[in-house]
Amino acid sequence: MDVNPQLQPLLDQLAASDNPPASEAGPGPTRELYRALHQMTDPTDVPIGKVEDLAFKGPEGDVPVRIYTPIAAGGPLNCLVFFHGGGFVIGDLDSHDALCRQLANEAGCKVVAVDYRLAPEHKFPAAVDDALAAVGWAEENAGELGIDANCLAVAGDSAGGNLAAVVSQLTRAKGGPNICFQLLIYPGTRANADTQSMNDYAEGYFLERRTIDWFRECYLAEGQDTSDPRVSPLLAEDVSGLPPALIITAGFDPLKDEGKAYADRLSGSGVDVTYKDYPDMIHGFFNMTALSPDAKEAVKDAAKAVKAAWPS
């Protein structure tokens, strides 16, 4: 199978560019390039009922959040707390704005997007601490936010999928907040994974192994135990009792095998899991709906799964 023809031109353009690798460019220029890329691959005309930028007091200062309310919404609504991807180093509220708008509209819920602290300025576990605090804040302020606190869902792509998985484990261990569903979009679930997909798609498919290695070096302090389940949720001792999950992977993605392994691990522990692979897609395709109608349909299908997960 070949890469989806709607996305192959993007790969060709990236291959022909003279941009230095992220490890050479550094965080600042890489963040700027990531923003520019999203301006090209994300739709700019996604209508939404309301967007509100707020901040809450996090573990080490204010954490910005963006609240999306779908069109013609009555209240209180179910809530999806979303963590953006970007290897814990790049990405922000703007880079995933279009995706959050689509998820809010299609799932009929409020989306709380979290601008957690980034590495290397803020090493692990800063992102985890902010993500966990965000879920607690949403629950504690449900009335003011116009959401139903009885059941929150979490979601994220790539590094954000890692955070959503980690938060689901941590809230289970703490006994709350109550997470009713987790949407994990091509999540990173094991640091230093040496899988078939990591080797087969190490170069030339948007996310490259050298970039993954650089992200990890930025995110983790020297000597950090990568088997810590807050880093590698796949390696948690016990994953039973976790919320139902939809885990999505892309066929030409270095992270595919670890995403599939986490789905298998959850399923083997009695968790209700739906695993969906898009065999002709590349990492990041949920943010490429301006280029690919197929990617847009995938986002719609994921949002339908979130909507179906809400308690009746």
VENFENUR-V985347 format. One record per helix or strand of 2 or more residues. SS is the DSSP state (helix for helix, strand for strand). FROM is the first residue (numbers start at 1). TO is the last residue. Records with the same first field share a line. If there is no record, write none. Layout:
SS = FROM-TO ; FROM-TO
//
This chain:
helix = 5-16 ; 22-25 ; 27-41 ; 97-107 ; 126-140 ; 142-145 ; 159-174 ; 196-200 ; 209-219 ; 233-235 ; 256-268 ; 285-287 ; 293-309
strand = 50-58 ; 61-69 ; 77-83 ; 110-114 ; 147-157 ; 179-185 ; 244-252 ; 273-282
//
